[in-house]
Amino acid sequence: MQELTPPDNNSINVPWSMLDMALGVGALVLSFVVFLLVLHPLVTTEDEGLRVFQLVLLGSAIEGAPAYMVYRLAIKRYGVARDALGFRRPRTRRNVLLVLGTVIGSLILISMYGALVTQLEIDILIPEPIPEELRGNGIMRRALTAIAIAGFVPFVEEIFFRGFLFQGLASKYGMIWGAALSSALFALAHIVIGTMIPIFLIGLLFSLLYARTGSLWMPISAHATFNLVGLSVSGA
């Protein structure tokens, strides 16, 4: 397989095209439509434990579909190694500090944003809490939620939005536009209006972290830690 050099702060060069990225985004939209079509029968299931289990499995499957498309559109089509998506060791061990800084910065951003829109009483922009279906005291529910939201979801989302879209867009339009456009799509993918602005800003931080470290494992770690802190604070 062809190996690509790690990205630096000035340039990124990957082989996949705008058409490949458009197909990937299309797969993401299609997976969301499928999710909506099968969601109602699940949320009306009387067995609460079964409902949560089904929701977690469905959400994981929906998240995994675009990641599979990335494999087909990038790794398989162009015959490049997995490190083309960023699966390489970080440059230095000190990058752990960058991950910590990114998590802290993300938490500060979302806290400041929430406080601001609450103070201004802009209800439509106030971030919503974690859905009630994924909250509670059951050990199984907590474990499934943690595995999905703080484990699988950050992994596949970072593959798609940073490893695939950010790199692809940055290679065509430069680092700034690559970070901005991929972060905008990252925010839109979360659907809820109240979270789009802070998620866009957090996406910029994750893109910067990836560009700075050259390893996708770093934004995956930051994303997972951020989600885990969110779960802990929410009491899910």
C-alpha positions in Angstrom: 0.0 0.0 0.0 1.0 3.6 -0.6 2.1 5.5 2.5 1.5 9.2 2.9 3.6 11.5 5.0 2.0 12.9 8.2 0.3 16.3 7.9 2.1 19.3 9.2 0.9 22.8 10.1 1.2 24.1 6.5 -0.2 21.5 4.2 -2.1 18.2 3.8 -2.1 16.1 0.7 -4.5 13.1 0.3 -5.7 11.4 -2.8 -9.4 11.3 -2.4 -11.5 13.7 -4.4 -14.4 16.1 -3.8 -16.7 13.5 -5.4 -15.5 10.9 -2.9 -16.2 13.3 0.0 -19.6 14.1 -1.5 -20.4 10.4 -1.6 -19.3 10.1 2.0 -21.5 13.0 3.1 -24.4 11.4 1.1 -23.9 8.1 3.0 -24.0 10.1 6.3 -27.3 11.7 5.3 -28.8 8.4 4.1 -27.8 6.7 7.3 -29.6 9.5 9.3 -32.7 9.1 7.2 -32.7 5.3 7.9 -32.3 6.1 11.6 -35.4 8.4 11.6 -37.4 5.7 9.8 -36.8 3.0 12.3 -36.6 5.3 15.4 -40.3 5.5 16.2 -41.0 1.8 16.6 -38.0 1.6 19.0 -39.0 4.5 21.2 -42.6 3.2 21.6 -41.4 -0.2 22.8 -42.7 -0.8 26.4 -39.7 -2.7 27.6 -37.4 0.2 28.7 -34.3 -1.9 29.0 -34.8 -3.4 25.5 -35.6 0.1 24.1 -32.3 1.5 25.4 -30.4 -1.5 24.1 -31.9 -1.2 20.7 -31.3 2.5 20.5 -27.6 2.1 21.4 -27.2 -0.7 18.8 -29.0 1.3 16.1 -27.1 4.4 16.8 -23.8 2.5 16.6 -24.8 0.9 13.3 -25.8 4.3 11.9 -22.5 5.8 13.0 -20.5 2.9 11.5 -22.0 3.2 8.0 -20.2 6.4 7.0 -17.0 5.1 8.5 -17.3 2.0 6.3 -17.8 4.3 3.3 -14.6 6.1 4.2 -12.8 2.8 4.0 -14.2 2.1 0.6 -13.7 5.7 -0.8 -10.3 6.3 0.6 -8.3 3.3 1.7 -9.8 0.7 -0.7 -10.1 2.9 -3.8 -6.7 4.5 -3.7 -4.7 1.7 -2.2 -3.2 3.8 0.6 -2.3 2.6 4.1 -4.5 3.3 7.1 -2.1 6.0 8.2 -3.5 8.1 5.3 -6.5 8.7 7.6 -4.2 9.6 10.5 -3.7 6.2 12.3 -0.1 6.9 13.2 1.7 7.5 16.4 1.8 11.1 17.7 5.0 12.9 17.1 5.9 13.4 20.8 4.5 12.2 24.1 4.0 15.8 25.1 0.9 15.7 22.8 -1.0 14.3 25.7 -0.9 17.9 27.1 -2.4 19.1 23.8 -5.2 16.6 24.2 -5.8 17.8 27.7 -5.8 21.4 26.6 -8.2 20.7 23.8 -10.6 19.0 26.2 -10.4 21.9 28.7 -10.8 24.4 25.9 -13.9 22.6 24.6 -15.5 22.4 28.0 -14.9 26.1 28.6 -16.3 27.0 25.2 -19.5 25.0 25.7 -19.9 26.3 29.2 -19.5 29.9 28.1 -21.8 29.5 25.2 -24.5 27.9 27.4 -24.2 30.6 30.0 -24.4 33.4 27.3 -27.5 32.1 25.5 -29.2 31.4 28.8 -28.5 34.9 30.0 -29.8 36.3 26.8 -32.8 34.0 27.0 -32.4 32.7 23.5 -34.2 29.5 24.1 -33.7 27.9 20.7 -29.9 28.1 21.2 -29.8 26.7 24.7 -28.1 23.2 24.5 -30.4 20.3 25.3 -29.4 17.7 27.9 -28.8 14.1 27.0 -32.1 12.4 26.0 -34.0 10.8 28.9 -34.0 7.5 27.1 -30.2 7.2 27.7 -30.3 8.3 31.3 -31.0 6.4 34.5 -29.4 4.3 37.3 -29.2 0.9 35.6 -25.7 -0.4 35.3 -26.4 -1.9 31.9 -27.7 1.4 30.6 -24.8 3.4 32.0 -22.3 0.9 30.4 -24.0 0.9 27.0 -24.2 4.7 27.0 -20.6 5.1 28.0 -19.4 2.6 25.4 -21.4 4.1 22.6 -21.1 7.9 23.3 -17.6 7.9 24.8 -16.1 5.1 22.9 -17.5 4.1 19.5 -19.0 7.4 18.5 -15.8 9.5 18.9 -13.8 6.8 17.0 -16.0 6.8 13.9 -16.8 10.5 13.9 -13.1 11.4 14.0 -12.4 9.0 11.2 -15.1 10.7 9.1 -14.8 14.4 10.0 -11.1 14.8 10.7 -9.4 11.9 9.0 -11.5 12.0 5.8 -13.3 15.3 5.4 -10.8 17.7 7.1 -7.8 16.2 5.3 -9.6 16.0 1.9 -10.9 19.6 2.1 -7.6 20.9 3.4 -5.7 19.3 0.6 -8.0 21.1 -1.9 -8.6 24.5 -0.2 -6.0 24.8 2.5 -6.0 24.2 6.3 -8.2 27.1 7.3 -11.0 26.3 4.9 -10.6 22.6 5.5 -11.1 23.1 9.2 -14.0 25.5 8.8 -15.9 23.4 6.3 -15.4 20.0 8.0 -16.3 21.6 11.4 -19.5 23.1 9.8 -20.5 19.6 8.6 -19.6 18.2 12.0 -22.0 20.7 13.6 -24.8 20.1 11.2 -24.5 16.3 11.7 -25.5 16.8 15.3 -28.8 18.2 14.2 -29.8 20.0 17.4 -29.8 23.8 16.8 -28.7 24.6 20.3 -25.5 22.6 20.0 -24.4 23.6 16.5 -22.4 26.7 17.3 -20.3 25.1 20.2 -19.9 21.9 18.2 -18.6 23.9 15.3 -16.0 25.6 17.5 -15.1 22.3 19.1 -14.6 20.8 15.7 -12.2 23.6 14.9 -10.2 22.6 18.0 -10.2 19.0 17.1 -9.0 19.9 13.6 -6.2 22.0 15.0 -5.2 19.2 17.3 -5.0 16.7 14.5 -3.0 19.1 12.3 -0.6 19.9 15.2 0.0 16.3 16.3 -0.3 14.4 12.9 -2.2 11.6 14.7 -5.9 10.9 14.5 -5.6 9.2 17.9 -5.2 12.6 19.5 -8.6 14.1 18.5 -10.2 10.7 19.1 -8.9 10.8 22.7 -10.0 14.4 23.1 -13.4 13.6 21.7 -13.9 10.6 23.9 -12.8 12.4 27.0 -15.0 15.3 26.3 -18.0 13.0 25.8 -17.2 11.1 29.0 -17.0 14.3 31.0 -20.4 15.3 29.5 -21.9 12.0 30.6 -20.5 12.3 34.1 -21.8 15.8 34.5 -25.2 14.9 33.2 -25.5 12.0 35.6 -26.3 9.6 32.8 
